[in-house]
Amino acid sequence: MNDATSSPQSVLVLGATSDIARAITRRLVERRARRIVLAGRDRAGVERVAEEMREAGASDVTTVAFDAADVGSHREVIDKAFAGGDIDLAVVAFGALGDQSRDERTPEAAAALVTTNFTGAVSTGVALAERMREQGHGAIVVLSSVAGERARRSNFIYGSTKAGLDAFYQGLADSLVGSGVRVLVVRPGFVKTRMTEGMKPAPLSTTAEEVAEAVVRGLERGSGTIWVPGPLRAVMVVLRHLPRPVFRRLPI
Ligand SMILES: NC(=O)c1ccc[n+]([C@@H]2O[C@H](COP(=O)([O-])OP(=O)(O)OC[C@H]3O[C@@H](n4cnc5c(N)ncnc54)[C@H](OP(=O)(O)O)[C@@H]3O)[C@@H](O)[C@H]2O)c1
């Protein structure tokens, strides 16, 4: 259960080694989250994050093996995560950027990216919603992206996975109204993390810490969707409505 200040006490992170997820989890531990369940595919990496969270003050940190592409295992993964008790907050953070120039010429690679980013997010979302509906409370934070608001030539496969993810979680949020469970869809722009290492930062680029701060604020305010940084919301309103021939000519 959330504590008296509405801070979550128990947190599940899917994609625990993500730089953004680590920043969010650390921020929540600093705000007295005590039981942390970390799910990821890189066992050694997840263990390192577990140690980091113990050092930050979490008293009960456990880990669960999780592969977003192994859709058949997701119900069991979520059941394991809930075996220790209620989960107040689940963070759906896993995702891959892919390699657009390779993926648009390789059906298997394109499909693998869609399986991880979209199919995996749908299947974990359904499993999370089922368990949270049963417990009658909880919140799901999902990392979408502005890339999903309008797919760009330079990364339309990744963009399309995020468009699908975003639509699914907006619908899931609607389906959970009245259940005690809510969803926060986070749409960051360019975040300087392992995912974007070596890439030239886009305008309005941000950091994992800033995303974490915005997530905590969004949870406190009861927001349904947030953009990070906030001004991206207005930028995306314009970009979304540009006529396609104009949009195509933009250097993005
Ligand atoms: N960075 C950005 O500019 C940006 C902008 C908007 C949205 N986002 C989204 O934010 C989320 C976190 O990204 P990040 O920037 O923190 O990047 P990151 O540090 O590279 O994290 C990506 C995470 O996804 C995990 N992952 C990838 N494929 C997986 C699979 N098949 N099964 C389980 N886990 C898998 C990675 O695990 P491993 O450690 O095992 O590789 C890692 O934990 C992603 O969904 C991303 O799309 C990022």
The ligand as a MOL file (V3000), in Angstrom:
LIG
                    3D

  0  0  0     0  0            999 V3000
M  V30 BEGIN CTAB
M  V30 COUNTS 48 52 0 0 0
M  V30 BEGIN ATOM
M  V30 1 N 16.7750 7.0640 -24.1320 0
M  V30 2 C 15.8430 7.7100 -24.8130 0
M  V30 3 O 16.1180 8.6950 -25.5540 0
M  V30 4 C 14.3900 7.3100 -24.6840 0
M  V30 5 C 13.4150 8.2140 -25.1250 0
M  V30 6 C 12.0810 7.8610 -25.0270 0
M  V30 7 C 11.7260 6.6270 -24.5030 0
M  V30 8 N 12.6960 5.7640 -24.0870 0 CHG=1
M  V30 9 C 12.2810 4.4680 -23.5720 0
M  V30 10 O 12.6410 4.3550 -22.2140 0
M  V30 11 C 12.8560 2.9800 -21.8870 0
M  V30 12 C 14.1870 2.8370 -21.1780 0
M  V30 13 O 15.2250 3.2430 -22.0580 0
M  V30 14 P 16.6460 3.7550 -21.5390 0
M  V30 15 O 16.8910 5.0450 -22.2090 0
M  V30 16 O 16.7450 3.6710 -20.0600 0 CHG=-1
M  V30 17 O 17.6180 2.7170 -22.2590 0
M  V30 18 P 18.5130 1.5270 -21.7040 0
M  V30 19 O 19.3250 1.9600 -20.5360 0
M  V30 20 O 19.2020 0.9990 -22.8980 0
M  V30 21 O 17.4270 0.4760 -21.1820 0
M  V30 22 C 16.7430 -0.4010 -22.0110 0
M  V30 23 C 16.3030 -1.5510 -21.1370 0
M  V30 24 O 15.5030 -2.4620 -21.8840 0
M  V30 25 C 15.9500 -3.7630 -21.5690 0
M  V30 26 N 15.6030 -4.7260 -22.6080 0
M  V30 27 C 15.7880 -4.6370 -23.9460 0
M  V30 28 N 15.3550 -5.7510 -24.5420 0
M  V30 29 C 14.8810 -6.5630 -23.5490 0
M  V30 30 C 14.3080 -7.8680 -23.5230 0
M  V30 31 N 14.1230 -8.5830 -24.6420 0
M  V30 32 N 13.9340 -8.3740 -22.3270 0
M  V30 33 C 14.1210 -7.6870 -21.1830 0
M  V30 34 N 14.6770 -6.4510 -21.1350 0
M  V30 35 C 15.0520 -5.9150 -22.3190 0
M  V30 36 C 17.4550 -3.6260 -21.3970 0
M  V30 37 O 17.9710 -4.7680 -20.7460 0
M  V30 38 P 19.5070 -5.2490 -20.9150 0
M  V30 39 O 20.2950 -4.5450 -19.8630 0
M  V30 40 O 19.4190 -6.7180 -20.6790 0
M  V30 41 O 19.9450 -4.8810 -22.3070 0
M  V30 42 C 17.4700 -2.3600 -20.5410 0
M  V30 43 O 17.1580 -2.6610 -19.2140 0
M  V30 44 C 12.7570 2.2020 -23.2140 0
M  V30 45 O 11.4680 1.6560 -23.3370 0
M  V30 46 C 12.9430 3.2940 -24.2550 0
M  V30 47 O 12.3280 2.9530 -25.4910 0
M  V30 48 C 14.0200 6.0750 -24.1420 0
M  V30 END ATOM
M  V30 BEGIN BOND
M  V30 1 1 1 2
M  V30 2 2 2 3
M  V30 3 1 2 4
M  V30 4 1 4 5
M  V30 5 2 4 48
M  V30 6 2 5 6
M  V30 7 1 6 7
M  V30 8 2 7 8
M  V30 9 1 8 9
M  V30 10 1 8 48
M  V30 11 1 9 10
M  V30 12 1 9 46
M  V30 13 1 10 11
M  V30 14 1 11 12
M  V30 15 1 11 44
M  V30 16 1 12 13
M  V30 17 1 13 14
M  V30 18 2 14 15
M  V30 19 1 14 16
M  V30 20 1 14 17
M  V30 21 1 17 18
M  V30 22 2 18 19
M  V30 23 1 18 20
M  V30 24 1 18 21
M  V30 25 1 21 22
M  V30 26 1 22 23
M  V30 27 1 23 24
M  V30 28 1 23 42
M  V30 29 1 24 25
M  V30 30 1 25 26
M  V30 31 1 25 36
M  V30 32 1 26 27
M  V30 33 1 26 35
M  V30 34 2 27 28
M  V30 35 1 28 29
M  V30 36 1 29 30
M  V30 37 2 29 35
M  V30 38 1 30 31
M  V30 39 2 30 32
M  V30 40 1 32 33
M  V30 41 2 33 34
M  V30 42 1 34 35
M  V30 43 1 36 37
M  V30 44 1 36 42
M  V30 45 1 37 38
M  V30 46 2 38 39
M  V30 47 1 38 40
M  V30 48 1 38 41
M  V30 49 1 42 43
M  V30 50 1 44 45
M  V30 51 1 44 46
M  V30 52 1 46 47
M  V30 END BOND
M  V30 END CTAB
M  END
